[in-house]
Amino acid sequence: MYFEANIDFICGHLSDCSEIKEPASCFLSNTLMNHASVIMNLYYRTLGNYHCDFNNTGATVLMIAFMLEKGAGTV
């Protein structure tokens, strides 16, 4: 599954993947998809690499915060 490969790839590039290890706050919900989401976000925030889509399992989302700031309601 790609999510596990994403986690392995990112944890190989970052020095700390403890956010998705028990008992960290991002451990729950304990699914590969949720752990991959947290760690892919950490990868982008840490390295600023916005040109990687992780084999189409990740997406760069920039509009949600902007839409909420402009009063577009819930997304």
MOMOSUL-V700468 format. One record per run of one state. SS is the DSSP state (~ for helix, > for strand, _ for the rest). FROM is the first residue (numbers start at 1). TO is the last residue. Records with the same first field share a line. If there is no record, write none. Layout:
SS: FROM-TO ; FROM-TO
//
This chain:
_: 1-1 ; 14-17 ; 21-31 ; 48-62 ; 70-75
~: 2-13 ; 18-20 ; 32-47 ; 63-69
//
